[in-house]
Amino acid sequence: MPVRLHINVDHVATVRNARGTPYPDPLFAAQLCEQAGADGITCHLREDRRHIRDDDLARLKGAIQTLLNLEMAATAEMTRIAAQVRPGAVTLVPERREERTTEGGLDVRASGPAIAAVLDMDREQGIRVSLFIEPERDAVEAAHAVGADQIELHTGRYCHAAGTNRAAPELARSSTSATRSSPRPSTSASSAA
């Protein structure tokens, strides 16, 4: 399976929002990433709009040349937005207002009905669905059972273990989960940092 590089431009928007200026512009950053060879652009439209805003999403969809991956919570509002924008892919992530960035994987079993609603809409629109999950056997099996097109493994525990004796076991856990998921759903690894 070829490695594909997708760049998340959320925190370009975070800096812009903190400054209260129109720059730095996440669209400009996305275009630079594409020029440098990125295979896709990822953005997370959170319910509180703390990073990417609705107009950023519309501008990204209208201008980028590669795949647009929209990270979002499995809510009715976000599902409507995804149906209107029609990104190339949607990644469902857990969302808690008190976190600065996504801090863990989606609980697929507990979120089943909400995930099913997004899967139905996305299939009608021809949008691929990915689930951002923990690198655990139950999570991989649950993602397969609900019919996700692919998964993204949360590697935060591995990232936080760097330089410690916990790094190798965390890497092995992610690797085992990625192997378990083949050939369907396909996988990509990501840290939430």
Buried (B, 14 or more C-beta within 10 A) or exposed (E): EEEEEBBBBBBBBBBBBEEEEEEBBBBBBBBEBBEEEBBBBBBBBBEEEBBBBEEBBBBBBEBBEBBBBBBBBBBEEBBEBBBEBBBBBBBBBBBEEEEEBBEBBBBBBEBBEBBEBBBEBBEEBEBBBBBBBBBBEEBBEBBBEBEBBBBBBBBBBBBBBEEEEEBEEBBEBBBBBBEBBEEEBBBBBBBBE
